[in-house]
Amino acid sequence: MIVEAAPSDATMVGQTWKYVNKNGSPDRRFKDNRQLPICLFQEMAWSATADSKVCCKCPSTKSATTTKTR
Protein backbone atom coordinates (compact mmCIF):
# COMPACT_ATOMS: atom_id res chain seq x y z
CA MET A 1 0.00 0.00 0.00
CA ILE A 2 1.50 3.34 -1.06
CA VAL A 3 0.32 6.51 0.68
CA GLU A 4 1.53 10.12 0.62
CA ALA A 5 2.31 10.24 4.34
CA ALA A 6 2.50 7.68 7.10
CA PRO A 7 -0.51 7.51 9.44
CA SER A 8 0.18 9.26 12.73
CA ASP A 9 -0.21 6.06 14.77
CA ALA A 10 1.85 3.86 12.43
CA THR A 11 5.15 2.24 13.39
CA MET A 12 7.81 3.18 10.83
CA VAL A 13 10.30 0.38 10.16
CA GLY A 14 12.31 2.02 7.36
CA GLN A 15 12.29 4.09 4.20
CA THR A 16 12.53 3.41 0.48
CA TRP A 17 12.50 5.43 -2.73
CA LYS A 18 9.55 5.86 -5.10
CA TYR A 19 11.79 4.62 -7.95
CA VAL A 20 14.47 2.18 -6.85
CA ASN A 21 17.43 0.57 -8.61
CA LYS A 22 18.02 -3.17 -8.21
CA ASN A 23 20.69 -2.48 -5.59
CA GLY A 24 18.30 -0.38 -3.46
CA SER A 25 19.73 3.03 -4.35
CA PRO A 26 17.50 5.84 -5.68
CA ASP A 27 16.98 5.95 -9.45
CA ARG A 28 18.48 9.32 -10.45
CA ARG A 29 16.58 9.42 -13.79
CA PHE A 30 13.51 10.72 -11.99
CA LYS A 31 13.42 14.26 -10.58
CA ASP A 32 10.39 13.57 -8.39
CA ASN A 33 11.96 10.50 -6.76
CA ARG A 34 11.16 11.00 -3.10
CA GLN A 35 11.59 8.82 -0.04
CA LEU A 36 8.56 6.86 1.13
CA PRO A 37 8.00 5.49 4.63
CA ILE A 38 7.81 1.74 5.23
CA CYS A 39 5.25 1.13 7.97
CA LEU A 40 4.25 -1.90 9.96
CA PHE A 41 0.62 -2.84 9.29
CA GLN A 42 -1.51 -5.61 10.70
CA GLU A 43 -4.22 -7.27 8.64
CA MET A 44 -7.42 -8.49 10.21
CA ALA A 45 -9.95 -10.65 8.39
CA TRP A 46 -13.51 -11.57 9.24
CA SER A 47 -15.92 -13.91 7.53
CA ALA A 48 -19.61 -14.06 8.36
CA THR A 49 -20.43 -16.77 5.84
CA ALA A 50 -18.53 -18.93 3.40
CA ASP A 51 -19.26 -16.39 0.64
CA SER A 52 -18.25 -13.19 2.44
CA LYS A 53 -14.92 -12.00 3.77
CA VAL A 54 -13.83 -8.58 5.03
CA CYS A 55 -10.18 -7.54 5.31
CA CYS A 56 -8.87 -4.50 7.15
CA LYS A 57 -5.31 -3.16 7.31
CA CYS A 58 -4.55 -1.33 10.56
CA PRO A 59 -1.52 0.96 10.87
CA SER A 60 -1.47 0.50 14.62
CA THR A 61 -0.73 -3.03 15.78
CA LYS A 62 -1.96 -2.04 19.25
CA SER A 63 -5.45 -1.16 18.02
CA ALA A 64 -5.58 -4.30 15.89
CA THR A 65 -4.69 -6.63 18.76
CA THR A 66 -7.12 -5.04 21.23
CA THR A 67 -10.13 -5.66 18.98
CA LYS A 68 -12.41 -8.23 20.62
CA THR A 69 -14.33 -11.01 18.92
CA ARG A 70 -17.90 -11.91 19.84
C-alpha positions in Angstrom: 0.0 0.0 0.0 1.5 3.3 -1.1 0.3 6.5 0.7 1.5 10.1 0.6 2.3 10.2 4.3 2.5 7.7 7.1 -0.5 7.5 9.4 0.2 9.3 12.7 -0.2 6.1 14.8 1.9 3.9 12.4 5.2 2.2 13.4 7.8 3.2 10.8 10.3 0.4 10.2 12.3 2.0 7.4 12.3 4.1 4.2 12.5 3.4 0.5 12.5 5.4 -2.7 9.5 5.9 -5.1 11.8 4.6 -8.0 14.5 2.2 -6.8 17.4 0.6 -8.6 18.0 -3.2 -8.2 20.7 -2.5 -5.6 18.3 -0.4 -3.5 19.7 3.0 -4.3 17.5 5.8 -5.7 17.0 6.0 -9.4 18.5 9.3 -10.5 16.6 9.4 -13.8 13.5 10.7 -12.0 13.4 14.3 -10.6 10.4 13.6 -8.4 12.0 10.5 -6.8 11.2 11.0 -3.1 11.6 8.8 0.0 8.6 6.9 1.1 8.0 5.5 4.6 7.8 1.7 5.2 5.2 1.1 8.0 4.3 -1.9 10.0 0.6 -2.8 9.3 -1.5 -5.6 10.7 -4.2 -7.3 8.6 -7.4 -8.5 10.2 -9.9 -10.6 8.4 -13.5 -11.6 9.2 -15.9 -13.9 7.5 -19.6 -14.1 8.4 -20.4 -16.8 5.8 -18.5 -18.9 3.4 -19.3 -16.4 0.6 -18.2 -13.2 2.4 -14.9 -12.0 3.8 -13.8 -8.6 5.0 -10.2 -7.5 5.3 -8.9 -4.5 7.1 -5.3 -3.2 7.3 -4.5 -1.3 10.6 -1.5 1.0 10.9 -1.5 0.5 14.6 -0.7 -3.0 15.8 -2.0 -2.0 19.2 -5.5 -1.2 18.0 -5.6 -4.3 15.9 -4.7 -6.6 18.8 -7.1 -5.0 21.2 -10.1 -5.7 19.0 -12.4 -8.2 20.6 -14.3 -11.0 18.9 -17.9 -11.9 19.8 
